[in-house]
Amino acid sequence: MFIRKYFLFLVLVLLVLSIARADDWPQWRGPYFNGSTDEKNLPTDWSKTDNIAWQVDLAGCSAATPIISGNRVFLSGVDSDRDMLLALCFDRISGKLLWQHDIAKGISKDKRSNYASASPVTNGKIVVFFYANGDLVCFDLDGNRQWAHNIQEDYGPFAFLWTFSSSPTLFNGKLYLQVLQRDEPVQGRGLIDKKNESYILAMEPDTGKTIWRQIRPSKAQKESREAFTTPIPFSLNGNKQLLVIGGDVLTGHDLETGKELWRWGTWNPRRITHWRHVPSPIAGDGVILACAPKGSPIYAIRPDGQGELDESAIVWISENKEKERSADVPTPAFYDGDFFVLNDIGKHLSRVEPLTGKIKWTLQAPGSTKYEASPLAADGKIYIINHAGEVAVINAANGEVINFISMDEPGGRDVVRASISAAHGQLFIRTTHRLYCVGK
């Protein structure tokens, strides 16, 4: 009888733990790498003071999204007064600061962003932070440093006009990081004695040891080689691979070796030189969206071949007149069988069928400022936040605005770019100088 009761207890514990893991938000685009989660009963009505579990002041602004594992919330950040990059961990229940580490002196090189724009990533055992100065640092969940590398010191200085950002990805027991950059120096940044290489890294999460480094060639020119995207896992016909976008092309890579399996492109046949790429690839229903920059169309791709794919890989292309169906900065979400595309230039949010490109509904997003943070899709709702820190809660079924809530203080040059995350029945909203946990 004792053994049976003990066995049932273990089953219950394991079930609870598995549910807790399912409730986490471990990566920038969530548990499914597509901006969605299975969370239920998420809040729709709150203010800066009402229905707030806790809030904490932050020492500076950053575009990094809150990452949640169990009762821990991880955040990349800055201390503006001390000019210091930070790795932070808060208690999810109380908001108490559990640990904080200074990473490096120097937080920015331009006024438009800083080195702490990439989001951390966790597998429930470790958490990895990446910063645009090249620092890649791993801690256990209690804040003990496990290992650290500086990618610029290991593989050469970054060659970007703007401040580089790409969130690391944990998948299938490997840590992935991409650096898609110029092949020539720009404003004194990058190698001067030879060409800069764009590449993808796969590392051992527990040690930081490099497993492979895959060079990724491109025909793009100058700034169009620069990508601020994140590598995204993808499965087609049971074959798992890594999606990488930037440098005028979309590519798929073998997870074990980094070998390029296929590539499709380009959305830039004239090789315009200033088309840097920001939206990451998003997959759904076997289709991958490649959001061309600067208000250009979206291309829906199905990579059913190998090597250089031709036009037969294109499932559909959005029409130029359909400006609402484009995205220059936000990465779309995939939820409830459809894509949700947020256009930052025209401030449109659209629900789009994956296989046809048909728009089910489009709305003009409320507020007067841009939406550059990527949408969160969960619990029958879409959550988006604009530069002013105003959150729009939208009915995913019909596109109606459920609520519009101001979460930031007006004024100042800092703007809100961090995407909203959801975990354990709560929303986590980062404004210019505060982190909110919304809900019970």
N, C-alpha and C positions, 0 to 999 in steps of 0.2 A: 504494500500500500504506500509506504514512504517513497519507494523508488518511482512509483507511478505518479504520485503527487509532485515529486521533484522534477520528473520529466515534463509534466504539464506546465509546471512553473517555468522551466527553461524555454519551452515552446512559446509561452506567453511573453517572456522577456525578449526572445528573438523577434517575435512578431512586432512588439512595440518598437524595438530598435529599427526594424526594417521600415516601419511606418515613419519613424522619425527621419530616416535617411530620405524617404520619398518626399518628405515635407521640406527638405533643404533647398537652398538656392546656391549651388556650389561653384558656378561659373558665371561669367558675365551675362550670357544669354540663358541661364537657368539650367535645370536638370536635363532638358531635352535639346539643348543647344539651339533653340528656336524662339526664345522669348516667351515661352508658355510654361504653365505648371498646372497640376491637377488640384491645386488648392481650392477649397470651398469656403463659403461664408466670409469672404473678404469684405472689409468695410467699404461703404459707398458714401458715407456722410461723416465728416469730421471737420475740424478747424485746427488752428495752431495750438489750441488749448483743449478742445473737446474731443473725446474718443482717442486720446493720445496716451499710449502706455508709458512712454518716456521720451525725453528729448535731451540731447547733449550738444553743447557748443563745440565747434571745431575751430582749430587755430588757423585755418586757411581754406581756400576754395580748391576743389578738384573735381574732375569729371569721372572718377572711378566709382563704380557701382558697389553698394554694400553686398557682401557675400556672407551667406548664413550656413552654418553647420551645427546642428543640434542647438545648444544654448549659447553659441558664440557667433558674434557678428564681426567680420573682418573688414577693414577699410584701409585703403591706401590714402595718404594725406600729406599735408604740408603744414609746417609752422612758419607762417609768413614773417613774423617778427624775428625769428631766429634763422630764417633762410634755410630750413632743414626739411628733408624728406622724412616721412614717418610711416611706420607700420603699426596699425592699431587693432586692438581686439576689445570688444565690449560684451558684457553679459546680455544675452537676448531678453532675459526676464526683467532685469532692473535697469539696464542701461549703464551699469557701473563699468568704468574702465578697468579691464582685467590686466592688460599689459600694453606697453607702448615702447617702440624701439626707434631711436634715431638711426637712419640709414646712411645719409650723406649730406654734406653741406652743399647748398646751391639747388634752387628749386625750379629755375626757368632760364630760358635764353631769349624769349620774346614775350610780349604782353598778351598774346591771344590764348596761351595755354601754359601748363607747367609739366614737370617731369612725372607727376603722379596721376596721369590720366588713365593708365591701364588698370584694370580690375584684378584683384587677387584671384586665386583659384585654390580649391581644397578638395581632398578626397576623404575627409573625415578623420584623417590621421595626421596630415601635414597641411600647411598652407604656404603657398608660394606667391611672393610679391615681385613685380617687375616695374622698373622705372626707366624713363627715357634717357637717363645718364648711363644706362647699361647695366645697372645693378639688378641682379636676379638673386633673391634671398629667400631661403626656406626656413620655416620654424615649425616645431610641433605645436599642438593646439594650446599648450601651456606657455608658449612664447619662448621656448628654448631654441636657440639657433642651431640648425642642422647642417647647413652648408650655404655657401654664397659664391657667386661668380660675377664678374663684370664682362658682359658680352662684347663691349668695345675693346677691352683689354685682350680678350681671347681671340677675337676675329676681326679686329680693325674698327676704326671710328665710323660712326653712322654718317651717311651722306644724304641728309634731308634738309630742304629749305626751311620747313616748319618743324615744330617739335614732334619727334617720333612717338607713336603710341601703338601698341598691339598687345592685347591681353593674352597671357599664356593659356594653354588648354591642357587639361588632364583627361586622358582617355585610354582605355585598354592597357593600363599599367605603364603609360609613358607620358612624359611632359613634353608638349610641343610649343615651339616659339618660332615665329617667322620674322625675317628682316628683309623687306622688299624696298630697295633704295636706288639712288642714282648710281650710274656706272662711272661718274666723274665727280670731282669735288664741287661743292657749292658753298660760297661765302666762307671758304677756309675749312669746311667740314668734309671729311672723307679722306681716303688715301690720295696722295698726290703723285706717287711714283708708279702706280699701276691702277688698273680698273677696279672699282668697287664691285663686289659680287653680291647679288641678292641670294638669299638662302633660307632654308628651313632647318631647324634643329629638332632632334628627338633626344630626350635625356632620361636618365633613371630618376624618378621622383625622390627616392630615399637618399641618393648620394649626389645628384647633380651631374653625374658623369655623362658625357656625350655618347650616345649610341650611334647616331649617324648625323651627317650634315649634308644636305642635298642642295646643290647649286640650282637656282631657278633662272634660266635665261629669259630675256624679254627683248622685243623689238621696239618697245616704247622709248620715247625720248624725253630727257630732262625731267621736269616735275611729274610727268605722266608715269614715270617709273616708281614714284613714291606711293606706298600704300599704308593706310592706317587701319587695316582690317585685321581680323583674327582668324586663325585656321579653325575650320569647323568639321567635325566628323560627319560622315555620310555613308549610307548603306543603300546599294542598288542591287536587286536580285540576290541579296544575301552577301554581297561583297562589300566589306567595310573599307573605307578609304578616307583620306583627309582632303578637304576642299581648301584651296588657296586662291584668292582673287587679288589682282593688282597688276600693274605693268601692262595694261590693255588686254589681259587674258585671264581666263578661268581655268584652273588645272586641278586634276585629281591625282593623289599620291598614295603609294603603298605605305601602309602604317608601319610595316616591319623594316623597310629599307629606305623609304623616302623616294623611291623611283617614281618618276612621272609616268602615270598610266595613260593619260589623255590630256589634251588641252583644246579649249575652244576660244576663239576670238578672231576678229576683234570688234568692239563697239567704237573703235577709233581708227578707221582705215586711213584717214588723212594724217595720222600721227601728230595730232595737236599736242603741243608740248606742256600744257598746264593742267591736264586732266588727272590730278592726283586722285586716288581712290579711297573712299572712306567706308561705305557700307560693306559689311561682311557678307559672304554667301549665305543664303537661307534655303533650306531644302524642305519639300513637302510633297507627298504623293508622287515621289520619283522624279520631281522636277526641281531644278535649282534656279533661283533668281539671281541674275547678274544685273545690278542696278548701275547703269552707266552714269557718269558724273555730270554736273552742271545742267540739270534739267533734261538730259537726254533720255531716250527710252529705256525701259526695262526689257531684258531678254530672258525668256524662260527656256532653259536648256535641259535636255535629257541625254546624258552621256552614255549612249548604248554602244559605243565603239572604243577603239584604242588609237593612240597616236593623235595626229592632227584631225580634229573633227570638222566636217564641212557644214553647210547650211542645213543639212537634214537633221542636225542635232537641235535645231531651234524649234521649239514647240509653238511659241508665239512671241510677238514683239508688240509692245504697247505703241499706240499711235501718238505721233508728236502733238496732236491737238489735245490729247488726254494728259495734260500736264499734272493732273492729280495723281496719275499713275507713274510717278517717278520718285526717286529718293536720292538726294545728293549726299546726305550725312547719315540719317537714321537707318539702321538695319531693320527690314520688315520682320514681322512675327508670323509664325504658322500656328494656327489654332482652330479646332473644330472643323478641320478639313479644308480651310482656306488660308490664304495669305492676307495679312493686314499691313498695308503699305502706307507709311507716313511720309508725306511730301513736305520737306522743311521749307522749300522756297515758296510754294503756293499755300502752305498750311492746310493741305487736304489729308484726310484719312480715308482709305478705301479698303473695302473687302473684295478680294479678287479670287476667282476660281483658278486653281493651279493648272488644270489641263487645257483651259480655253482662254484664260485671260479676261473673261467676262467680269465686269464690275457689278457686284450685287448691290452695293450702296456706296455713296461718297458723301462726306460731310466737310464743311469748312470748320476747321478747328477753332474754338473760341480763343479770345485773348488777342493782344496786339503784337506779341513778339514771336520769334521763331521757335520751332520745336526741333531740336537737334538730338535729344535723347531718344533712344529706341523704345518702341512701345512694349508694354507688358500685357500679355493676354492670359486671363484666368477667370474662372467662376462666371463665365458668361459676360465678361466685361473686358474692355480695353482701357488701360491706364496710360496716359501720356502727360508729359510735363514740359513746359516751355522755358525759355531763357529767364523769364520773370519769376519762375517757381510756382506757376499756376498749374494745378493738376486738373485735367479733364477726365471724368469717368464716363465711359461710353458703352451703351448696350451693344454687344457684339452681334446680336441677331439683326437689329434694324438700324443701327447707326445713330440712335437718339442719344443726346447728351443727358446723362443722369444727374451729374453734378459738376460744378466748376469751382475749385477751391484754391485760394491764395495761400501759399506756404512760405513765402520769402518776404524780406523787407525790401521796399523799393529803393532805388538809388545805387550808386557805386558802379564800378566798371566790370565787376565779376558777374557772370551769368551762370545759370543752372544748366549743366549738360549731362549729369549723371542719370542713368536710367533707373526707374523704380524697380525694386525687387519684392517678391512675395514669398513668405515661408511661415509655416505653423500658424496659419490664419491671420497673419499680420502683413502690413505693408511697410517697407523701409524706404524712406524718402530722404535724399540728401539735397539740401539747398546750398546756398553759397557758403554759409557759416554754421550750419546746424544739421544734425542727423535726427530724424524723427522715426519712432516706431509707432505705427498707427494701428489701433485695434486693441482688443482686450489682452 
